[in-house]
Amino acid sequence: MDITETAGAVTKWDPGLTERVMGLLRPVIKGWHRSEVRGLESFPPGGALVVSNHSGGLFAMDVPVFATGFYDYFGYDRPVYTLSFDLIFTGPTADFFRKTGFIPANHENADEALRTGGVVVVFPGGDYDVYRPTTARNKIDFGGRTGYVRAALNAGVPIVPTVGIGGQESQIYLTRGTGVAKLLRLDKLLRAKILPVSIGFPFGLSAVLPVNVPLPTKIVQQVLEPIDIVAEFGEDPDIDEVDAHVRYVMQKALDQLAKERRLPVIG
Protein backbone atom coordinates (compact mmCIF):
# COMPACT_ATOMS: atom_id res chain seq x y z
CA MET A 1 0.00 0.00 0.00
CA ASP A 2 1.06 3.59 -0.58
CA ILE A 3 1.94 4.89 2.87
CA THR A 4 1.44 8.48 1.68
CA GLU A 5 -2.27 7.71 1.41
CA THR A 6 -2.86 6.90 5.07
CA ALA A 7 -3.08 9.68 7.64
CA GLY A 8 -5.85 12.17 6.97
CA ALA A 9 -7.34 10.28 4.02
CA VAL A 10 -10.88 10.55 5.38
CA THR A 11 -10.73 14.34 5.73
CA LYS A 12 -10.92 14.66 1.95
CA TRP A 13 -14.58 13.57 1.83
CA ASP A 14 -16.77 16.31 0.34
CA PRO A 15 -20.46 15.92 1.27
CA GLY A 16 -21.60 18.54 -1.24
CA LEU A 17 -19.82 16.90 -4.16
CA THR A 18 -21.00 13.46 -3.01
CA GLU A 19 -24.62 14.64 -2.97
CA ARG A 20 -24.31 16.02 -6.51
CA VAL A 21 -22.75 12.78 -7.73
CA MET A 22 -25.50 10.73 -6.09
CA GLY A 23 -28.04 12.92 -7.86
CA LEU A 24 -26.45 12.03 -11.20
CA LEU A 25 -26.11 8.34 -10.39
CA ARG A 26 -29.58 7.82 -8.95
CA PRO A 27 -31.46 7.75 -12.30
CA VAL A 28 -29.03 5.12 -13.61
CA ILE A 29 -29.09 3.02 -10.44
CA LYS A 30 -32.85 3.26 -10.01
CA GLY A 31 -33.68 3.13 -13.72
CA TRP A 32 -31.19 0.76 -15.36
CA HIS A 33 -30.76 -1.52 -12.34
CA ARG A 34 -34.07 -0.86 -10.50
CA SER A 35 -32.06 -1.06 -7.28
CA GLU A 36 -33.40 -1.72 -3.79
CA VAL A 37 -31.54 -1.51 -0.48
CA ARG A 38 -33.46 -3.23 2.30
CA GLY A 39 -32.89 -3.34 6.06
CA LEU A 40 -31.36 0.10 6.64
CA GLU A 41 -33.75 0.66 9.56
CA SER A 42 -31.55 -1.69 11.63
CA PHE A 43 -28.30 0.06 10.75
CA PRO A 44 -26.32 0.96 13.91
CA PRO A 45 -25.24 4.51 14.84
CA GLY A 46 -21.58 5.55 14.76
CA GLY A 47 -18.78 3.77 12.98
CA ALA A 48 -19.67 0.49 11.27
CA LEU A 49 -17.92 -1.93 8.93
CA VAL A 50 -20.18 -3.02 6.08
CA VAL A 51 -18.99 -6.41 4.83
CA SER A 52 -20.43 -7.35 1.46
CA ASN A 53 -20.14 -9.75 -1.43
CA HIS A 54 -18.89 -8.14 -4.65
CA SER A 55 -20.59 -8.56 -8.02
CA GLY A 56 -20.54 -7.29 -11.58
CA GLY A 57 -16.98 -7.58 -12.83
CA LEU A 58 -15.51 -4.39 -14.29
CA PHE A 59 -18.79 -2.52 -13.76
CA ALA A 60 -19.58 -3.61 -10.20
CA MET A 61 -22.52 -1.53 -8.93
CA ASP A 62 -22.37 -2.57 -5.26
CA VAL A 63 -21.00 0.75 -4.01
CA PRO A 64 -23.32 3.06 -6.01
CA VAL A 65 -26.35 0.95 -5.07
CA PHE A 66 -25.49 0.92 -1.36
CA ALA A 67 -24.45 4.58 -1.27
CA THR A 68 -27.57 5.89 -2.98
CA GLY A 69 -29.76 3.82 -0.66
CA PHE A 70 -27.82 4.83 2.45
CA TYR A 71 -27.73 8.56 1.67
CA ASP A 72 -31.41 8.57 0.70
CA TYR A 73 -32.20 7.08 4.11
CA PHE A 74 -29.73 8.92 6.37
CA GLY A 75 -28.77 12.07 4.48
CA TYR A 76 -25.23 13.39 4.01
CA ASP A 77 -24.10 14.01 7.59
CA ARG A 78 -22.55 10.56 7.82
CA PRO A 79 -19.94 9.60 5.22
CA VAL A 80 -19.73 6.27 3.44
CA TYR A 81 -16.14 5.25 2.71
CA THR A 82 -15.09 2.43 0.41
CA LEU A 83 -11.76 0.63 0.76
CA SER A 84 -10.38 0.61 -2.77
CA PHE A 85 -7.40 -0.43 -4.91
CA ASP A 86 -4.53 2.04 -5.15
CA LEU A 87 -4.94 2.18 -8.94
CA ILE A 88 -7.94 4.53 -8.81
CA PHE A 89 -5.87 7.10 -6.89
CA THR A 90 -3.60 7.77 -9.84
CA GLY A 91 -4.23 10.15 -12.70
CA PRO A 92 -6.61 13.12 -13.06
CA THR A 93 -9.61 11.42 -11.40
CA ALA A 94 -7.78 10.60 -8.15
CA ASP A 95 -9.02 13.68 -6.29
CA PHE A 96 -12.60 13.03 -7.39
CA PHE A 97 -12.55 9.53 -5.89
CA ARG A 98 -11.03 10.78 -2.62
CA LYS A 99 -13.69 13.47 -2.27
CA THR A 100 -16.54 11.04 -2.87
CA GLY A 101 -15.49 8.57 -0.18
CA PHE A 102 -13.02 6.16 -1.76
CA ILE A 103 -9.93 5.54 0.37
CA PRO A 104 -6.89 3.31 -0.22
CA ALA A 105 -7.44 -0.13 1.25
CA ASN A 106 -5.19 -0.43 4.28
CA HIS A 107 -5.71 -0.92 8.00
CA GLU A 108 -4.70 2.64 8.89
CA ASN A 109 -7.37 4.21 6.68
CA ALA A 110 -10.03 1.75 7.78
CA ASP A 111 -9.26 2.43 11.43
CA GLU A 112 -9.28 6.20 10.98
CA ALA A 113 -12.57 6.19 9.09
CA LEU A 114 -14.29 3.87 11.57
CA ARG A 115 -13.07 5.73 14.65
CA THR A 116 -14.36 9.03 13.28
CA GLY A 117 -17.86 7.54 12.99
CA GLY A 118 -17.74 6.76 9.30
CA VAL A 119 -19.39 3.83 7.56
CA VAL A 120 -16.71 1.77 5.81
CA VAL A 121 -17.61 -0.64 3.02
CA VAL A 122 -15.27 -3.56 2.40
CA PHE A 123 -15.41 -6.41 -0.08
CA PRO A 124 -13.16 -9.09 1.42
CA GLY A 125 -13.33 -11.21 -1.73
CA GLY A 126 -12.14 -8.37 -3.96
CA ASP A 127 -11.45 -9.28 -7.59
CA TYR A 128 -11.64 -12.98 -6.70
CA ASP A 129 -15.28 -12.49 -5.73
CA VAL A 130 -16.35 -9.93 -8.33
CA TYR A 131 -15.38 -12.27 -11.19
CA ARG A 132 -16.78 -15.48 -9.71
CA PRO A 133 -18.34 -17.76 -12.33
CA THR A 134 -22.05 -17.45 -13.07
CA THR A 135 -22.52 -20.99 -11.75
CA ALA A 136 -21.43 -19.65 -8.33
CA ARG A 137 -23.20 -16.28 -8.60
CA ASN A 138 -25.13 -16.80 -5.35
CA LYS A 139 -22.23 -18.12 -3.28
CA ILE A 140 -20.46 -16.15 -0.53
CA ASP A 141 -16.74 -16.71 -1.06
CA PHE A 142 -14.07 -14.37 0.28
CA GLY A 143 -11.21 -16.53 -0.92
CA GLY A 144 -10.07 -17.15 2.66
CA ARG A 145 -9.57 -13.45 3.48
CA THR A 146 -10.39 -12.58 7.10
CA GLY A 147 -8.63 -9.24 7.68
CA TYR A 148 -11.96 -7.44 7.91
CA VAL A 149 -12.65 -9.11 11.28
CA ARG A 150 -9.48 -7.66 12.78
CA ALA A 151 -10.31 -4.23 11.31
CA ALA A 152 -13.67 -4.18 13.11
CA LEU A 153 -12.11 -5.43 16.34
CA ASN A 154 -9.32 -2.86 16.29
CA ALA A 155 -11.75 0.02 15.81
CA GLY A 156 -14.31 -1.38 18.26
CA VAL A 157 -17.18 -1.22 15.76
CA PRO A 158 -19.84 -3.72 14.68
CA ILE A 159 -19.79 -5.65 11.45
CA VAL A 160 -22.86 -5.07 9.29
CA PRO A 161 -23.16 -8.02 6.87
CA THR A 162 -24.75 -6.99 3.58
CA VAL A 163 -25.59 -9.17 0.60
CA GLY A 164 -26.47 -8.26 -2.95
CA ILE A 165 -28.06 -10.21 -5.76
CA GLY A 166 -28.36 -9.43 -9.46
CA GLY A 167 -24.99 -7.85 -10.11
CA GLN A 168 -23.43 -11.11 -11.26
CA GLU A 169 -26.14 -11.41 -13.90
CA SER A 170 -24.78 -8.43 -15.87
CA GLN A 171 -22.82 -10.90 -18.04
CA ILE A 172 -22.20 -14.64 -18.18
CA TYR A 173 -18.97 -15.14 -16.23
CA LEU A 174 -17.19 -18.28 -17.42
CA THR A 175 -13.99 -18.38 -15.37
CA ARG A 176 -11.69 -16.28 -13.21
CA GLY A 177 -8.79 -17.45 -15.38
CA THR A 178 -6.40 -17.94 -12.45
CA GLY A 179 -4.47 -20.66 -14.27
CA VAL A 180 -3.97 -18.58 -17.42
CA ALA A 181 -2.98 -15.52 -15.37
CA LYS A 182 -0.32 -17.54 -13.60
CA LEU A 183 0.90 -19.04 -16.88
CA LEU A 184 1.25 -15.56 -18.39
CA ARG A 185 2.97 -14.33 -15.19
CA LEU A 186 0.43 -11.53 -14.81
CA ASP A 187 0.98 -11.62 -11.05
CA LYS A 188 4.58 -10.55 -11.68
CA LEU A 189 3.89 -8.11 -14.51
CA LEU A 190 0.62 -6.47 -13.41
CA ARG A 191 0.04 -7.79 -9.87
CA ALA A 192 -3.02 -9.56 -11.31
CA LYS A 193 -3.89 -13.10 -10.26
CA ILE A 194 -6.88 -13.51 -12.57
CA LEU A 195 -7.72 -13.13 -16.27
CA PRO A 196 -11.51 -13.42 -16.27
CA VAL A 197 -13.44 -14.57 -19.31
CA SER A 198 -17.10 -13.67 -19.82
CA ILE A 199 -19.81 -13.45 -22.46
CA GLY A 200 -21.76 -10.22 -22.77
CA PHE A 201 -23.30 -7.56 -24.99
CA PRO A 202 -22.43 -6.38 -27.62
CA PHE A 203 -19.06 -8.05 -28.27
CA GLY A 204 -19.72 -11.56 -26.96
CA LEU A 205 -16.63 -13.32 -25.63
CA SER A 206 -14.40 -11.05 -23.54
CA ALA A 207 -11.23 -11.52 -21.51
CA VAL A 208 -11.70 -8.12 -19.83
CA LEU A 209 -11.36 -6.63 -23.34
CA PRO A 210 -13.38 -5.87 -25.37
CA VAL A 211 -15.52 -4.17 -22.74
CA ASN A 212 -19.15 -5.31 -22.79
CA VAL A 213 -22.07 -3.23 -21.54
CA PRO A 214 -23.66 -4.55 -18.32
CA LEU A 215 -27.19 -5.85 -18.78
CA PRO A 216 -30.02 -3.96 -16.99
CA THR A 217 -30.20 -6.55 -14.24
CA LYS A 218 -32.25 -5.78 -11.14
CA ILE A 219 -29.98 -5.41 -8.11
CA VAL A 220 -31.29 -5.96 -4.58
CA GLN A 221 -29.19 -5.51 -1.44
CA GLN A 222 -30.17 -6.75 2.01
CA VAL A 223 -28.56 -5.11 5.05
CA LEU A 224 -28.47 -7.61 7.92
CA GLU A 225 -28.46 -7.19 11.69
CA PRO A 226 -25.16 -5.81 13.04
CA ILE A 227 -22.73 -8.21 14.70
CA ASP A 228 -21.03 -7.05 17.92
CA ILE A 229 -17.96 -9.29 17.85
CA VAL A 230 -16.96 -8.95 21.50
CA ALA A 231 -20.53 -9.38 22.76
CA GLU A 232 -21.04 -12.54 20.70
CA PHE A 233 -17.55 -14.08 20.71
CA GLY A 234 -15.75 -12.63 23.74
CA GLU A 235 -12.78 -10.34 24.31
CA ASP A 236 -10.34 -12.63 22.49
CA PRO A 237 -12.39 -14.12 19.66
CA ASP A 238 -11.24 -16.74 17.20
CA ILE A 239 -10.95 -14.81 13.92
CA ASP A 240 -11.80 -17.83 11.79
CA GLU A 241 -14.88 -18.53 13.90
CA VAL A 242 -16.13 -14.96 13.48
CA ASP A 243 -15.47 -15.10 9.74
CA ALA A 244 -17.35 -18.40 9.43
CA HIS A 245 -20.33 -16.91 11.28
CA VAL A 246 -20.38 -13.78 9.10
CA ARG A 247 -20.29 -15.86 5.93
CA TYR A 248 -22.98 -18.18 7.31
CA VAL A 249 -25.48 -15.39 7.97
CA MET A 250 -24.65 -13.81 4.62
CA GLN A 251 -25.13 -17.08 2.74
CA LYS A 252 -28.44 -17.68 4.48
CA ALA A 253 -29.67 -14.22 3.47
CA LEU A 254 -28.39 -14.57 -0.09
CA ASP A 255 -30.14 -17.93 -0.43
CA GLN A 256 -33.38 -16.24 0.61
CA LEU A 257 -32.93 -13.47 -1.97
CA ALA A 258 -32.25 -16.13 -4.61
CA LYS A 259 -35.50 -17.92 -3.72
CA GLU A 260 -37.42 -14.67 -4.22
CA ARG A 261 -35.87 -14.05 -7.63
CA ARG A 262 -38.12 -15.12 -10.49
CA LEU A 263 -35.78 -14.78 -13.47
CA PRO A 264 -32.17 -13.67 -14.10
CA VAL A 265 -31.80 -10.00 -15.06
CA ILE A 266 -35.56 -9.37 -14.71
CA GLY A 267 -35.47 -10.02 -10.97
RODO-2510 file (C-alpha; in nm, 4 decimals, decimal comma):
residues 267
     n   res          X          Y          Z
     1     m     0,0000     0,0000     0,0000
     2     d     0,1059     0,3588    -0,0577
     3     i     0,1936     0,4895     0,2874
     4     t     0,1437     0,8480     0,1679
     5     e    -0,2273     0,7710     0,1412
     6     t    -0,2860     0,6897     0,5065
     7     a    -0,3082     0,9677     0,7639
     8     g    -0,5847     1,2167     0,6967
     9     a    -0,7339     1,0283     0,4020
    10     v    -1,0881     1,0550     0,5379
    11     t    -1,0725     1,4340     0,5726
    12     k    -1,0919     1,4656     0,1948
    13     w    -1,4577     1,3568     0,1834
    14     d    -1,6771     1,6311     0,0344
    15     p    -2,0462     1,5917     0,1269
    16     g    -2,1600     1,8543    -0,1242
    17     l    -1,9821     1,6898    -0,4163
    18     t    -2,0996     1,3464    -0,3005
    19     e    -2,4616     1,4635    -0,2970
    20     r    -2,4310     1,6023    -0,6507
    21     v    -2,2747     1,2777    -0,7731
    22     m    -2,5499     1,0730    -0,6089
    23     g    -2,8041     1,2917    -0,7855
    24     l    -2,6448     1,2032    -1,1205
    25     l    -2,6108     0,8336    -1,0392
    26     r    -2,9579     0,7819    -0,8954
    27     p    -3,1463     0,7753    -1,2304
    28     v    -2,9030     0,5117    -1,3606
    29     i    -2,9093     0,3017    -1,0440
    30     k    -3,2853     0,3256    -1,0011
    31     g    -3,3676     0,3135    -1,3716
    32     w    -3,1194     0,0765    -1,5361
    33     h    -3,0755    -0,1523    -1,2344
    34     r    -3,4070    -0,0858    -1,0501
    35     s    -3,2064    -0,1064    -0,7284
    36     e    -3,3399    -0,1721    -0,3794
    37     v    -3,1539    -0,1513    -0,0480
    38     r    -3,3462    -0,3230     0,2304
    39     g    -3,2893    -0,3341     0,6059
    40     l    -3,1364     0,0102     0,6639
    41     e    -3,3751     0,0657     0,9557
    42     s    -3,1555    -0,1686     1,1627
    43     f    -2,8298     0,0058     1,0750
    44     p    -2,6322     0,0962     1,3912
    45     p    -2,5243     0,4506     1,4836
    46     g    -2,1583     0,5547     1,4764
    47     g    -1,8780     0,3766     1,2980
    48     a    -1,9666     0,0489     1,1273
    49     l    -1,7920    -0,1927     0,8928
    50     v    -2,0178    -0,3019     0,6079
    51     v    -1,8986    -0,6406     0,4825
    52     s    -2,0433    -0,7352     0,1459
    53     n    -2,0144    -0,9749    -0,1428
    54     h    -1,8887    -0,8145    -0,4647
    55     s    -2,0594    -0,8561    -0,8020
    56     g    -2,0535    -0,7290    -1,1577
    57     g    -1,6977    -0,7581    -1,2827
    58     l    -1,5509    -0,4393    -1,4295
    59     f    -1,8788    -0,2521    -1,3758
    60     a    -1,9584    -0,3613    -1,0203
    61     m    -2,2517    -0,1534    -0,8927
    62     d    -2,2368    -0,2568    -0,5264
    63     v    -2,1002     0,0754    -0,4009
    64     p    -2,3316     0,3056    -0,6007
    65     v    -2,6354     0,0946    -0,5070
    66     f    -2,5494     0,0918    -0,1363
    67     a    -2,4451     0,4575    -0,1271
    68     t    -2,7574     0,5887    -0,2980
    69     g    -2,9758     0,3819    -0,0662
    70     f    -2,7816     0,4834     0,2455
    71     y    -2,7728     0,8560     0,1671
    72     d    -3,1408     0,8566     0,0699
    73     y    -3,2204     0,7083     0,4106
    74     f    -2,9726     0,8918     0,6374
    75     g    -2,8767     1,2071     0,4475
    76     y    -2,5234     1,3388     0,4008
    77     d    -2,4103     1,4011     0,7587
    78     r    -2,2552     1,0560     0,7818
    79     p    -1,9936     0,9602     0,5220
    80     v    -1,9726     0,6272     0,3441
    81     y    -1,6143     0,5250     0,2709
    82     t    -1,5091     0,2428     0,0413
    83     l    -1,1756     0,0633     0,0763
    84     s    -1,0377     0,0609    -0,2772
    85     f    -0,7402    -0,0429    -0,4908
    86     d    -0,4528     0,2045    -0,5154
    87     l    -0,4940     0,2179    -0,8942
    88     i    -0,7935     0,4535    -0,8808
    89     f    -0,5871     0,7096    -0,6888
    90     t    -0,3598     0,7771    -0,9836
    91     g    -0,4232     1,0148    -1,2698
    92     p    -0,6609     1,3116    -1,3057
    93     t    -0,9612     1,1420    -1,1401
    94     a    -0,7782     1,0596    -0,8150
    95     d    -0,9022     1,3677    -0,6288
    96     f    -1,2602     1,3035    -0,7387
    97     f    -1,2551     0,9531    -0,5894
    98     r    -1,1033     1,0777    -0,2617
    99     k    -1,3694     1,3470    -0,2265
   100     t    -1,6544     1,1037    -0,2870
   101     g    -1,5491     0,8569    -0,0180
   102     f    -1,3015     0,6165    -0,1758
   103     i    -0,9929     0,5542     0,0374
   104     p    -0,6889     0,3312    -0,0222
   105     a    -0,7438    -0,0129     0,1252
   106     n    -0,5193    -0,0426     0,4281
   107     h    -0,5713    -0,0919     0,8003
   108     e    -0,4700     0,2640     0,8892
   109     n    -0,7368     0,4209     0,6679
   110     a    -1,0028     0,1746     0,7782
   111     d    -0,9256     0,2434     1,1435
   112     e    -0,9279     0,6205     1,0979
   113     a    -1,2567     0,6193     0,9086
   114     l    -1,4286     0,3870     1,1568
   115     r    -1,3074     0,5726     1,4653
   116     t    -1,4364     0,9030     1,3278
   117     g    -1,7855     0,7542     1,2989
   118     g    -1,7742     0,6755     0,9295
   119     v    -1,9386     0,3829     0,7561
   120     v    -1,6713     0,1770     0,5813
   121     v    -1,7608    -0,0640     0,3018
   122     v    -1,5265    -0,3555     0,2403
   123     f    -1,5414    -0,6412    -0,0085
   124     p    -1,3156    -0,9088     0,1423
   125     g    -1,3334    -1,1211    -0,1726
   126     g    -1,2143    -0,8367    -0,3959
   127     d    -1,1454    -0,9277    -0,7589
   128     y    -1,1642    -1,2984    -0,6703
   129     d    -1,5282    -1,2485    -0,5726
   130     v    -1,6353    -0,9934    -0,8334
   131     y    -1,5378    -1,2270    -1,1188
   132     r    -1,6784    -1,5482    -0,9710
   133     p    -1,8342    -1,7760    -1,2335
   134     t    -2,2050    -1,7449    -1,3074
   135     t    -2,2521    -2,0995    -1,1751
   136     a    -2,1434    -1,9654    -0,8332
   137     r    -2,3200    -1,6282    -0,8596
   138     n    -2,5135    -1,6802    -0,5349
   139     k    -2,2231    -1,8116    -0,3279
   140     i    -2,0456    -1,6154    -0,0530
   141     d    -1,6739    -1,6709    -0,1056
   142     f    -1,4071    -1,4367     0,0284
   143     g    -1,1211    -1,6527    -0,0920
   144     g    -1,0071    -1,7149     0,2656
   145     r    -0,9570    -1,3452     0,3484
   146     t    -1,0387    -1,2584     0,7101
   147     g    -0,8633    -0,9242     0,7681
   148     y    -1,1962    -0,7438     0,7913
   149     v    -1,2654    -0,9109     1,1277
   150     r    -0,9478    -0,7658     1,2778
   151     a    -1,0312    -0,4228     1,1310
   152     a    -1,3674    -0,4183     1,3112
   153     l    -1,2107    -0,5428     1,6345
   154     n    -0,9320    -0,2856     1,6290
   155     a    -1,1754     0,0017     1,5809
   156     g    -1,4314    -0,1378     1,8256
   157     v    -1,7180    -0,1216     1,5758
   158     p    -1,9843    -0,3717     1,4682
   159     i    -1,9789    -0,5652     1,1453
   160     v    -2,2857    -0,5072     0,9290
   161     p    -2,3160    -0,8016     0,6866
   162     t    -2,4753    -0,6993     0,3578
   163     v    -2,5592    -0,9173     0,0599
   164     g    -2,6465    -0,8258    -0,2954
   165     i    -2,8062    -1,0210    -0,5758
   166     g    -2,8361    -0,9429    -0,9457
   167     g    -2,4986    -0,7851    -1,0106
   168     q    -2,3433    -1,1114    -1,1260
   169     e    -2,6137    -1,1413    -1,3905
   170     s    -2,4776    -0,8434    -1,5869
   171     q    -2,2815    -1,0897    -1,8035
   172     i    -2,2203    -1,4638    -1,8177
   173     y    -1,8970    -1,5142    -1,6234
   174     l    -1,7189    -1,8278    -1,7415
   175     t    -1,3987    -1,8384    -1,5370
   176     r    -1,1689    -1,6281    -1,3213
   177     g    -0,8789    -1,7446    -1,5375
   178     t    -0,6405    -1,7937    -1,2453
   179     g    -0,4470    -2,0661    -1,4272
   180     v    -0,3970    -1,8577    -1,7417
   181     a    -0,2981    -1,5519    -1,5367
   182     k    -0,0322    -1,7545    -1,3603
   183     l     0,0902    -1,9042    -1,6884
   184     l     0,1251    -1,5561    -1,8385
   185     r     0,2970    -1,4334    -1,5187
   186     l     0,0431    -1,1526    -1,4806
   187     d     0,0984    -1,1620    -1,1052
   188     k     0,4582    -1,0546    -1,1675
   189     l     0,3888    -0,8109    -1,4506
   190     l     0,0620    -0,6475    -1,3411
   191     r     0,0040    -0,7790    -0,9869
   192     a    -0,3021    -0,9562    -1,1308
   193     k    -0,3892    -1,3099    -1,0256
   194     i    -0,6880    -1,3508    -1,2575
   195     l    -0,7719    -1,3134    -1,6268
   196     p    -1,1510    -1,3422    -1,6270
   197     v    -1,3444    -1,4575    -1,9312
   198     s    -1,7098    -1,3674    -1,9820
   199     i    -1,9809    -1,3448    -2,2460
   200     g    -2,1756    -1,0215    -2,2773
   201     f    -2,3300    -0,7560    -2,4994
   202     p    -2,2432    -0,6375    -2,7618
   203     f    -1,9057    -0,8053    -2,8266
   204     g    -1,9719    -1,1559    -2,6957
   205     l    -1,6629    -1,3317    -2,5625
   206     s    -1,4401    -1,1050    -2,3537
   207     a    -1,1230    -1,1518    -2,1514
   208     v    -1,1700    -0,8123    -1,9826
   209     l    -1,1360    -0,6632    -2,3339
   210     p    -1,3382    -0,5867    -2,5366
   211     v    -1,5519    -0,4172    -2,2739
   212     n    -1,9150    -0,5307    -2,2791
   213     v    -2,2074    -0,3230    -2,1537
   214     p    -2,3656    -0,4546    -1,8318
   215     l    -2,7186    -0,5845    -1,8784
   216     p    -3,0020    -0,3956    -1,6986
   217     t    -3,0201    -0,6547    -1,4242
   218     k    -3,2253    -0,5783    -1,1142
   219     i    -2,9976    -0,5412    -0,8105
   220     v    -3,1290    -0,5956    -0,4585
   221     q    -2,9193    -0,5511    -0,1439
   222     q    -3,0169    -0,6749     0,2006
   223     v    -2,8561    -0,5114     0,5050
   224     l    -2,8468    -0,7613     0,7921
   225     e    -2,8462    -0,7186     1,1692
   226     p    -2,5158    -0,5806     1,3040
   227     i    -2,2729    -0,8206     1,4702
   228     d    -2,1033    -0,7053     1,7922
   229     i    -1,7962    -0,9289     1,7847
   230     v    -1,6963    -0,8955     2,1502
   231     a    -2,0534    -0,9384     2,2762
   232     e    -2,1039    -1,2543     2,0697
   233     f    -1,7551    -1,4076     2,0705
   234     g    -1,5751    -1,2629     2,3740
   235     e    -1,2780    -1,0341     2,4307
   236     d    -1,0343    -1,2632     2,2492
   237     p    -1,2389    -1,4119     1,9656
   238     d    -1,1241    -1,6738     1,7195
   239     i    -1,0953    -1,4810     1,3919
   240     d    -1,1804    -1,7830     1,1788
   241     e    -1,4884    -1,8529     1,3902
   242     v    -1,6129    -1,4964     1,3478
   243     d    -1,5471    -1,5102     0,9736
   244     a    -1,7348    -1,8397     0,9425
   245     h    -2,0326    -1,6912     1,1284
   246     v    -2,0377    -1,3781     0,9104
   247     r    -2,0285    -1,5863     0,5935
   248     y    -2,2979    -1,8177     0,7307
   249     v    -2,5483    -1,5391     0,7967
   250     m    -2,4652    -1,3810     0,4621
   251     q    -2,5126    -1,7075     0,2738
   252     k    -2,8437    -1,7678     0,4478
   253     a    -2,9670    -1,4220     0,3470
   254     l    -2,8392    -1,4572    -0,0093
   255     d    -3,0139    -1,7927    -0,0433
   256     q    -3,3377    -1,6236     0,0606
   257     l    -3,2932    -1,3471    -0,1970
   258     a    -3,2245    -1,6131    -0,4610
   259     k    -3,5497    -1,7921    -0,3721
   260     e    -3,7417    -1,4668    -0,4224
   261     r    -3,5874    -1,4048    -0,7627
   262     r    -3,8120    -1,5120    -1,0490
   263     l    -3,5778    -1,4784    -1,3473
   264     p    -3,2169    -1,3674    -1,4100
   265     v    -3,1800    -0,9996    -1,5055
   266     i    -3,5558    -0,9372    -1,4710
   267     g    -3,5472    -1,0024    -1,0968
***
